Amino acid sequence: MDTNLPVSTQPRVVIVGCGFGGLRLAKSLRDAPVQVVVIDRNNYHNFQPLLYQVATGALEADSIAYPIRKIFAGQKNFFYRMADVQRVDTASNTVHTSVGDIHYDYLVLATGSLTNFFGIESLEKNAMQIKSIPNALNLRSFIFQNFEKALLTENPEEKQALMNIVVVGGGPTGVEISGSLAEMRKHVLPKDYPSWI
């Protein structure tokens, strides 16, 4: 049990998720008399506010991803396990993960949020999310593959369909990606695709 975590007389605080909330909490416990264990399925923290720039090619993914172990280097009470949480047993204070069970004295769930599709099934089925680095890279690839296909077609309707991008949501990410796409249309595409812009 406990995935090779050291035995300690100090209470163990298990934090599930190393997004902004989990990261800040783990850092704030640096000098506390506790053992801090962070569980995350990725071994990096990503700076989500800049995912739109990864999606539009303005930044590379490694510019917004920081290794968790490097962030906490020198924090002696910190331990990290890369795993998927499968379930929590509150009766035995145990988190069951893909790499084994981890006992806790205190448990914090900082798993972030899911995209809200507002019950629109077709949107959920067809839209591309932008919540993670893999999402952003998939979106970037999709956008540029469509531009390449548009370059090859002679059908004006098909070309326009390949070049149309619909952004659903007017929150910070929706506004930022829309602005970034407009900048791409104005400054990048005329240089990369001069024959059809």
SULSULFEN-V308622 format. One record per pair of residues at least 24 apart in sequence whose ideal C-beta (glycine too) atoms are under 8 Angstrom apart, sorted by the first residue. I is the first residue (numbers start at 1). J is the second residue. Records with the same first field share a line. If there is no record, write none. Layout:
I=J ; J
This chain:
1=94 ; 100 ; 101 ; 102 ; 103
2=100 ; 101 ; 102 ; 103
3=81 ; 83 ; 97 ; 99 ; 100 ; 101 ; 102
5=35 ; 37 ; 79 ; 81 ; 102
6=35 ; 79
8=35
10=34 ; 35 ; 77
11=35 ; 105 ; 106
12=36 ; 37 ; 103 ; 104 ; 105 ; 106
13=37 ; 104 ; 105 ; 106 ; 107 ; 108
14=38 ; 39 ; 95 ; 102 ; 104 ; 106 ; 107 ; 108
15=39 ; 108 ; 110
16=40 ; 85 ; 95 ; 107 ; 108 ; 109 ; 110 ; 111
17=109 ; 110 ; 111 ; 112
18=42 ; 45 ; 68 ; 80 ; 110
19=45 ; 48 ; 110 ; 111 ; 112
20=48
21=110 ; 112
22=108 ; 110
23=71
25=108 ; 110
26=72 ; 75 ; 78
27=72 ; 75
29=77
30=75 ; 77 ; 78
32=77
34=77 ; 105 ; 106
35=77 ; 79
36=75 ; 77 ; 78 ; 79
37=79 ; 80 ; 81 ; 102 ; 104
38=68 ; 72 ; 78 ; 79 ; 80 ; 81
39=80 ; 81 ; 82 ; 83 ; 85 ; 95 ; 97 ; 102
40=68 ; 80 ; 82 ; 83
41=82 ; 83 ; 84
42=68 ; 82
43=67 ; 68 ; 69 ; 80 ; 82
44=68
45=71
46=132 ; 133
48=131
49=172 ; 173 ; 176
51=130 ; 131 ; 132 ; 133 ; 135 ; 136 ; 173
52=130 ; 136 ; 173 ; 176 ; 177 ; 180
53=180
54=133 ; 136 ; 137 ; 140
55=130 ; 135 ; 136 ; 137 ; 139 ; 140 ; 143 ; 177 ; 180
56=140 ; 143 ; 177 ; 180 ; 181 ; 184
57=140 ; 144 ; 184 ; 188
58=180
61=133 ; 136 ; 137
64=133
65=133
85=111
123=168
127=168
130=173 ; 177
147=189 ; 192 ; 193
150=196
151=193 ; 195 ; 196
159=196
